[in-house]
Amino acid sequence: MGKEAGLAAFVALMLALPMGGFRTTEAVTGLSLEFRPLFVIVPVAFVFLGRIVLIVLRERRGGLPRGDGGPGLMDRIARGASQGSTTIGIVILAIAIVMPFMPFSNRYLIDTATTVLIYVMLGWGLNIVVGLAGLLDLGYVAFYAVGAYSYALLSTEFGLSFWICLPLAGVFAALAGVLLGFPVLRLRGDYLAIVTLGFGEIIRLILLNWYEVTNGPDGISRIPRPTFLGLEFTRRPTEDITAFHQYFDIPYSGEHRVIFLYFLILGLALLTNLFTQRIRKLPVGRGWEALREDEIACRSLGINPTNTKLTAFGLGALFGGFAGAFFATRQGFISPESFTFIESAIILSIVVLGGMGSQLGVVLAATLLIVLPELGRELAQFRMLVFGAAMVGIMVWRPRGLLAHREPTLLLYGRGRGAT
């Protein structure tokens, strides 16, 4: 026990020394190095004691990995969440609806919740491809970018409103998904991941270098904001425009637009969830699950893997395009820097950490991955280190995801009955 914990502590020491053990300070002769022992002792001691705790827990389980013994607490929680998903979903929805009007609510909280909902929507869209169809997609940010740039160009160049551009952005992203689907029809596993990764980089480089259309690295600015039934959220509207606060005869507040955007992305996310839940019960949804489990068996059942993959890529990209259009109208400015590979990694992490195929798991994982770095801002340069350690811990204790327990979409004999 001591030898294993000491080895882990030594590795932590080697990492803590260069990362936090020294810092540069100004001196009369220039810069000098200052040693900070506390930033070395604390992480080393934490790793040493934590390793001992893990060893003790492992020995108490008789050395069996999670899943070989009795169900743990998180397994029971996951099973309960799966069985009562409707009730839990209603509770979460009720909290989301009343949250902007609570006494403790403020603009920062609503903005953070809006960001969480964007990633929830993206996670549900990618869940179609990865969680249901079992196709590893590392370039999902490409569809996010197509939707954002489609809305930005249509609104700024042709003067179309948000409500007209939104479905068009989704359609363009879906077409991009189908185009990606054709070259990867014969690929699977790591080869599929490499191709999708390359597709994401191709889209980013096109946006970066096609200056005549996308404005290159300068991005697109002054993207129009959405209106509420034609009412604009502005303090001083022009003569032919009625402002939101004027129509309802209320004092102007900058939070009106923030709350409207929050409910807009909440509605789009709910639309994504309802569509996904419905389509999972249709033949195409069951075809995705069959493809995920075994492509050869899928062919033997008469399911066309080509059409199944194309529908998964197309529908997953559709919701990515919707989220991209909302991102563009919320920010008012977009550039290729907003659609790098790290965004794809975050979205995929949400799907994997939440439990592939789990809708509630995506909500929980998106909340953790977006809120946790915000809570760690006081840690300054160490907040991403804490964030990474939390992700490693989740994957060590819950390798299948936070809410990995799920039943098949279609049960031949119904719940509670076994095969005869």
Secondary structure per residue as TSV (DSSP state, phi and psi in degrees):
chain	resnum	aa	ss	phi	psi
A	1	M	-	360.0	-49.5
A	2	G	H	-64.2	-37.0
A	3	K	H	-66.4	-42.8
A	4	E	H	-67.6	-42.1
A	5	A	H	-67.0	-37.1
A	6	G	H	-65.1	-37.9
A	7	L	H	-64.3	-42.4
A	8	A	H	-63.8	-39.7
A	9	A	H	-65.7	-36.2
A	10	F	H	-64.4	-41.8
A	11	V	H	-62.1	-42.1
A	12	A	H	-62.8	-36.5
A	13	L	H	-63.6	-44.2
A	14	M	H	-63.4	-30.8
A	15	L	H	-82.1	-37.1
A	16	A	H	-73.0	-32.8
A	17	L	I	-59.5	-55.2
A	18	P	I	-75.3	-27.2
A	19	M	I	-83.0	-36.8
A	20	G	I	-136.9	-9.9
A	21	G	I	-72.2	-24.9
A	22	F	E	-129.6	150.3
A	23	R	E	-145.4	154.4
A	24	T	E	-87.1	137.4
A	25	T	E	-129.7	154.2
A	26	E	E	-78.8	136.4
A	27	A	E	-132.0	173.6
A	28	V	T	-62.6	-37.4
A	29	T	T	-89.5	0.9
A	30	G	E	133.6	-140.8
A	31	L	E	-93.7	144.0
A	32	S	E	-134.9	159.7
A	33	L	E	-93.6	133.1
A	34	E	E	-113.8	126.6
A	35	F	E	-85.8	133.2
A	36	R	-	-117.3	92.5
A	37	P	T	-63.8	-32.8
A	38	L	H	-62.9	-35.4
A	39	F	H	-74.6	-6.6
A	40	V	H	-104.8	-43.8
A	41	I	H	-65.9	-44.8
A	42	V	H	-61.3	-52.3
A	43	P	H	-65.7	-35.1
A	44	V	H	-65.4	-44.6
A	45	A	H	-64.7	-39.3
A	46	F	H	-62.2	-44.7
A	47	V	H	-66.1	-42.0
A	48	F	H	-61.9	-49.9
A	49	L	H	-68.5	-38.0
A	50	G	H	-64.4	-37.0
A	51	R	H	-67.2	-37.7
A	52	I	H	-63.8	-42.5
A	53	V	H	-60.9	-43.3
A	54	L	H	-62.8	-39.4
A	55	I	H	-65.3	-42.5
A	56	V	H	-62.7	-43.8
A	57	L	H	-64.0	-37.5
A	58	R	H	-66.2	-40.9
A	59	E	H	-68.3	-34.0
A	60	R	H	-67.3	-29.9
A	61	R	T	-84.3	3.2
A	62	G	T	74.0	22.9
A	63	G	T	78.1	6.6
A	64	L	-	-82.9	137.6
A	65	P	-	-69.6	160.7
A	66	R	T	-58.8	130.1
A	67	G	T	109.0	-23.6
A	68	D	T	-86.0	-23.4
A	69	G	S	-100.7	-154.0
A	70	G	S	-69.9	160.5
A	71	P	-	-67.8	136.6
A	72	G	-	-84.0	-177.2
A	73	L	H	-61.5	-46.3
A	74	M	H	-66.0	-32.0
A	75	D	H	-64.6	-41.8
A	76	R	H	-67.5	-38.7
A	77	I	H	-63.1	-43.4
A	78	A	H	-63.1	-40.7
A	79	R	H	-66.3	-40.2
A	80	G	H	-67.0	-37.5
A	81	A	H	-66.1	-36.5
A	82	S	H	-67.5	-40.7
A	83	Q	H	-74.6	-32.2
A	84	G	T	-112.5	37.3
A	85	S	H	-63.3	-34.8
A	86	T	H	-64.8	-46.2
A	87	T	H	-63.8	-45.3
A	88	I	H	-62.7	-40.8
A	89	G	H	-62.3	-39.9
A	90	I	H	-65.0	-41.5
A	91	V	H	-63.0	-45.6
A	92	I	H	-63.1	-41.0
A	93	L	H	-63.3	-42.5
A	94	A	H	-61.9	-42.0
A	95	I	H	-63.4	-41.5
A	96	A	H	-64.8	-35.0
A	97	I	H	-71.9	-42.3
A	98	V	H	-86.7	-12.9
A	99	M	G	-55.5	-44.7
A	100	P	G	-64.7	-17.3
A	101	F	G	-104.6	5.4
A	102	M	S	-74.9	153.2
A	103	P	T	-59.2	-33.2
A	104	F	T	-83.2	-4.5
A	105	S	-	-71.9	143.5
A	106	N	-	-146.3	178.6
A	107	R	H	-64.3	-39.1
A	108	Y	H	-62.9	-43.1
A	109	L	H	-64.1	-42.3
A	110	I	H	-67.5	-39.6
A	111	D	H	-62.5	-42.8
A	112	T	H	-63.8	-42.2
A	113	A	H	-64.3	-35.5
A	114	T	H	-63.7	-42.9
A	115	T	H	-62.1	-41.8
A	116	V	H	-59.9	-43.0
A	117	L	H	-66.6	-33.6
A	118	I	H	-60.4	-45.8
A	119	Y	H	-73.6	-28.8
A	120	V	H	-63.2	-45.1
A	121	M	H	-63.4	-42.6
A	122	L	H	-64.4	-40.2
A	123	G	H	-64.1	-40.3
A	124	W	H	-67.2	-35.7
A	125	G	H	-66.2	-45.1
A	126	L	H	-70.2	-25.5
A	127	N	H	-62.2	-28.3
A	128	I	I	-62.7	-43.4
A	129	V	I	-77.8	-48.3
A	130	V	I	-88.4	-50.1
A	131	G	I	-75.5	-38.6
A	132	L	I	-93.8	-48.4
A	133	A	S	-87.2	-14.5
A	134	G	-	71.9	27.1
A	135	L	-	-105.0	114.5
A	136	L	-	-72.6	115.5
A	137	D	-	-116.9	113.2
A	138	L	S	-102.0	6.4
A	139	G	-	-122.9	30.1
A	140	Y	T	-64.2	-24.6
A	141	V	H	-63.1	-20.2
A	142	A	H	-62.5	-41.6
A	143	F	H	-70.8	-34.6
A	144	Y	H	-59.1	-43.9
A	145	A	H	-70.1	-40.1
A	146	V	H	-60.5	-43.3
A	147	G	H	-64.0	-42.2
A	148	A	H	-66.1	-46.5
A	149	Y	H	-72.2	-31.7
A	150	S	H	-61.1	-47.6
A	151	Y	H	-65.3	-44.0
A	152	A	H	-61.2	-44.2
A	153	L	H	-71.6	-42.2
A	154	L	H	-65.3	-37.5
A	155	S	H	-78.2	-38.2
A	156	T	H	-83.1	-35.0
A	157	E	H	-89.3	-34.1
A	158	F	H	-114.5	-2.9
A	159	G	-	69.7	23.3
A	160	L	-	-79.3	148.3
A	161	S	-	-77.3	167.7
A	162	F	H	-60.7	-40.8
A	163	W	H	-71.3	-21.4
A	164	I	H	-85.4	-39.1
A	165	C	H	-73.1	-28.6
A	166	L	H	-58.7	-53.3
A	167	P	H	-65.4	-33.7
A	168	L	H	-65.3	-39.7
A	169	A	H	-62.7	-40.4
A	170	G	H	-64.4	-40.3
A	171	V	H	-64.8	-44.3
A	172	F	H	-63.0	-40.3
A	173	A	H	-66.0	-38.7
A	174	A	H	-63.9	-39.8
A	175	L	H	-62.0	-39.5
A	176	A	H	-63.6	-37.3
A	177	G	H	-65.0	-39.9
A	178	V	H	-66.6	-40.8
A	179	L	H	-61.1	-37.2
A	180	L	H	-69.6	-34.0
A	181	G	H	-65.0	-35.1
A	182	F	T	-60.4	-47.8
A	183	P	T	-69.3	-17.8
A	184	V	T	-107.9	15.5
A	185	L	T	-63.0	-31.5
A	186	R	T	-97.3	2.8
A	187	L	-	-103.6	156.9
A	188	R	-	-155.4	163.3
A	189	G	T	65.2	-134.4
A	190	D	H	-64.2	-34.9
A	191	Y	H	-65.6	-39.2
A	192	L	H	-63.6	-41.9
A	193	A	H	-62.2	-40.1
A	194	I	H	-65.3	-42.1
A	195	V	H	-65.8	-44.2
A	196	T	H	-65.8	-35.8
A	197	L	H	-61.8	-44.1
A	198	G	H	-63.4	-37.3
A	199	F	H	-63.5	-41.5
A	200	G	H	-61.8	-40.5
A	201	E	H	-70.3	-34.5
A	202	I	H	-61.8	-45.9
A	203	I	H	-61.0	-43.9
A	204	R	H	-63.2	-41.2
A	205	L	H	-69.4	-34.6
A	206	I	H	-62.9	-45.1
A	207	L	H	-63.8	-32.0
A	208	L	H	-77.8	-32.7
A	209	N	H	-107.0	-16.8
A	210	W	-	-85.9	71.9
A	211	Y	H	-64.4	-35.2
A	212	E	H	-61.2	-29.1
A	213	V	H	-104.9	-49.4
A	214	T	H	-94.9	-4.8
A	215	N	-	67.2	15.2
A	216	G	G	54.3	-140.0
A	217	P	G	-68.4	-16.0
A	218	D	G	-71.6	-21.2
A	219	G	-	74.4	-175.3
A	220	I	B	-117.9	125.3
A	221	S	-	-115.4	176.4
A	222	R	-	54.2	44.3
A	223	I	-	-75.6	128.1
A	224	P	-	-60.8	146.8
A	225	R	-	-90.5	154.4
A	226	P	-	-72.8	156.3
A	227	T	-	-112.9	159.0
A	228	F	B	-101.1	99.1
A	229	L	T	54.0	40.7
A	230	G	T	85.7	-3.0
A	231	L	B	-92.3	125.4
A	232	E	B	-93.2	150.0
A	233	F	-	-95.6	77.0
A	234	T	-	-136.1	150.2
A	235	R	S	-76.1	-42.7
A	236	R	S	-124.2	86.2
A	237	P	-	-74.2	160.1
A	238	T	-	-73.8	174.3
A	239	E	T	-64.2	-33.5
A	240	D	T	-92.9	9.8
A	241	I	-	-125.3	137.3
A	242	T	-	-102.7	127.7
A	243	A	B	-82.6	159.9
A	244	F	H	-60.7	-46.4
A	245	H	H	-71.2	-28.2
A	246	Q	H	-70.2	-42.3
A	247	Y	H	-64.8	-40.8
A	248	F	T	-93.1	1.2
A	249	D	T	54.7	53.9
A	250	I	-	-128.5	157.5
A	251	P	-	-63.2	145.7
A	252	Y	-	-69.5	140.5
A	253	S	-	-145.6	136.4
A	254	G	T	-67.5	-15.5
A	255	E	H	-77.5	-14.2
A	256	H	H	-59.6	-46.3
A	257	R	H	-65.8	-40.0
A	258	V	H	-61.6	-44.6
A	259	I	H	-67.5	-38.7
A	260	F	H	-63.2	-43.7
A	261	L	H	-64.4	-35.5
A	262	Y	H	-61.8	-48.3
A	263	F	H	-70.3	-27.5
A	264	L	H	-66.0	-47.9
A	265	I	H	-71.4	-29.2
A	266	L	H	-63.2	-42.1
A	267	G	H	-65.4	-41.5
A	268	L	H	-64.7	-39.6
A	269	A	H	-65.7	-40.8
A	270	L	H	-64.3	-38.7
A	271	L	H	-60.4	-43.4
A	272	T	H	-61.7	-44.5
A	273	N	H	-65.6	-45.8
A	274	L	H	-62.8	-40.6
A	275	F	H	-64.3	-44.1
A	276	T	H	-65.0	-43.7
A	277	Q	H	-62.9	-37.6
A	278	R	H	-70.9	-45.0
A	279	I	H	-72.2	-21.5
A	280	R	H	-64.7	-26.3
A	281	K	T	-89.8	-7.2
A	282	L	S	-87.1	167.1
A	283	P	H	-56.5	-35.6
A	284	V	H	-67.4	-37.1
A	285	G	H	-66.9	-40.9
A	286	R	H	-68.3	-29.5
A	287	G	H	-65.1	-37.8
A	288	W	H	-61.1	-45.8
A	289	E	H	-65.6	-36.5
A	290	A	H	-65.4	-40.0
A	291	L	H	-64.1	-38.6
A	292	R	H	-64.7	-40.3
A	293	E	H	-75.2	-45.0
A	294	D	-	-165.3	112.5
A	295	E	H	-69.3	-35.4
A	296	I	H	-65.9	-44.7
A	297	A	H	-64.3	-33.3
A	298	C	H	-61.2	-43.0
A	299	R	H	-65.4	-39.8
A	300	S	H	-66.1	-23.6
A	301	L	T	-84.0	-0.7
A	302	G	T	87.8	11.1
A	303	I	-	-86.9	132.0
A	304	N	-	-81.5	107.7
A	305	P	H	-63.2	-30.5
A	306	T	H	-62.6	-53.2
A	307	N	H	-65.1	-34.9
A	308	T	H	-64.6	-43.8
A	309	K	H	-66.4	-41.7
A	310	L	H	-64.3	-41.4
A	311	T	H	-66.1	-36.7
A	312	A	H	-65.3	-47.7
A	313	F	H	-64.4	-42.9
A	314	G	H	-65.6	-48.1
A	315	L	H	-71.2	-36.3
A	316	G	H	-63.0	-41.5
A	317	A	H	-68.2	-31.5
A	318	L	H	-56.1	-48.0
A	319	F	H	-75.0	-27.6
A	320	G	H	-64.2	-37.7
A	321	G	H	-66.1	-40.0
A	322	F	H	-59.7	-46.0
A	323	A	H	-64.1	-37.0
A	324	G	H	-65.2	-40.0
A	325	A	H	-62.7	-42.3
A	326	F	H	-65.4	-41.1
A	327	F	H	-59.0	-41.2
A	328	A	H	-65.7	-44.5
A	329	T	H	-72.7	-27.6
A	330	R	H	-73.3	-43.8
A	331	Q	H	-75.8	-36.2
A	332	G	S	78.5	-4.8
A	333	F	-	-154.5	135.2
A	334	I	B	-135.2	153.5
A	335	S	-	-151.0	165.4
A	336	P	G	-59.2	-21.3
A	337	E	G	-66.7	-17.6
A	338	S	G	-82.5	-6.3
A	339	F	S	-130.4	52.5
A	340	T	-	-88.5	175.6
A	341	F	H	-61.7	-28.9
A	342	I	H	-61.2	-29.3
A	343	E	H	-67.3	-42.9
A	344	S	H	-60.7	-39.9
A	345	A	H	-64.1	-40.1
A	346	I	H	-65.9	-44.5
A	347	I	H	-63.8	-43.6
A	348	L	H	-64.8	-37.0
A	349	S	H	-62.6	-37.5
A	350	I	H	-61.8	-44.0
A	351	V	H	-66.4	-43.6
A	352	V	H	-71.9	-45.6
A	353	L	H	-66.6	-34.0
A	354	G	H	-73.7	-22.7
A	355	G	-	106.7	110.1
A	356	M	T	-59.1	126.0
A	357	G	T	94.1	-7.5
A	358	S	-	-95.5	119.9
A	359	Q	H	-71.7	-45.0
A	360	L	H	-65.5	-34.3
A	361	G	H	-62.5	-36.9
A	362	V	H	-63.4	-42.1
A	363	V	H	-61.1	-47.1
A	364	L	H	-64.5	-44.9
A	365	A	H	-67.2	-40.8
A	366	A	H	-63.1	-40.0
A	367	T	H	-63.4	-43.9
A	368	L	H	-65.9	-46.1
A	369	L	H	-70.6	-25.0
A	370	I	H	-93.9	-39.4
A	371	V	H	-79.2	-36.5
A	372	L	H	-57.8	-47.3
A	373	P	H	-62.8	-31.8
A	374	E	H	-66.5	-41.7
A	375	L	H	-67.4	-24.1
A	376	G	G	-93.7	13.8
A	377	R	G	-62.7	-29.1
A	378	E	G	-68.3	-17.6
A	379	L	G	-82.2	-1.1
A	380	A	G	55.0	-121.2
A	381	Q	G	-71.9	-9.7
A	382	F	G	-94.7	-3.1
A	383	R	H	-67.5	-36.4
A	384	M	H	-72.8	-26.7
A	385	L	H	-66.4	-43.8
A	386	V	H	-65.0	-39.3
A	387	F	H	-62.1	-45.6
A	388	G	H	-64.7	-39.3
A	389	A	H	-63.9	-37.4
A	390	A	H	-65.2	-40.6
A	391	M	H	-64.9	-41.5
A	392	V	H	-62.4	-42.3
A	393	G	H	-62.3	-40.5
A	394	I	H	-62.8	-43.4
A	395	M	H	-72.8	-23.2
A	396	V	H	-74.1	-45.2
A	397	W	H	-88.5	-27.8
A	398	R	-	-130.3	69.7
A	399	P	T	-63.0	-22.8
A	400	R	T	-94.5	2.3
A	401	G	-	111.4	163.7
A	402	L	T	-65.7	-42.2
A	403	L	T	-124.7	69.2
A	404	A	-	-83.4	-18.1
A	405	H	-	-73.6	121.9
A	406	R	-	-150.9	148.9
A	407	E	-	-94.1	158.8
A	408	P	-	-60.3	152.4
A	409	T	S	-62.3	-38.9
A	410	L	S	-120.7	122.6
A	411	L	-	-105.9	123.9
A	412	L	S	-66.1	-40.6
A	413	Y	S	-107.8	3.1
A	414	G	-	82.3	165.5
A	415	R	T	-69.8	140.3
A	416	G	T	83.9	1.5
A	417	R	-	-122.7	141.3
A	418	G	-	-101.7	167.6
A	419	A	-	-73.9	146.1
A	420	T	-	-102.9	360.0
